[in-house]
Amino acid sequence: MTNMLLSSLCDIGNRLFLIRKKQGLTQAEVAELSGLSERTYAEIERGVVNMRIKSLLQICEALHVTPNEILTGEPEEKFLPLEETFARLTACQPKDRETALRLLSVYLQSLS
């Protein structure tokens, strides 16, 4: 059982390493962006310590990834970038665009 946990921590650390390198960041930069000490982040990435949920969420925010990507290596479905969404909305027929904007308006009002 302990080996599985250590293996999982190492897998998570390896995923963090790959994500960080892909983004061209140092451990110090990720630590700073996520509000963790350099030592804590380095230990998480090496797979020698477990992280708290709060730390996981902070790292996710810093790296712009989902917890699923870090914990399982599988990205979640992402929404279109805002610019692409606006471009697609602009390309719609006027009636379809009006319907989409009304739906968005109703949704935003429901948040208040």
C-alpha angles and dihedrals in degrees: 000000000000091000090055091053093048090046090051092050090050091048091051091047091050091051091050090049092051094046091048094048092046088056092047095240131142124228088250091055094050090046091052094045091049096043094243129126116259090242094052093048092046091052091049091050092048088052095237097119135036119236130227119245089249090056091047091054092047091051091047091053092047093050096036093235135121125252087245091062091053098040100040106013091237117118118225121233108279130210122242116271112265093248092053091047091053091047091052091046091051090051092055123102110268093251092050091046091051091051092049092049092049091051090049091048092051091048093049091048090052089059092061 
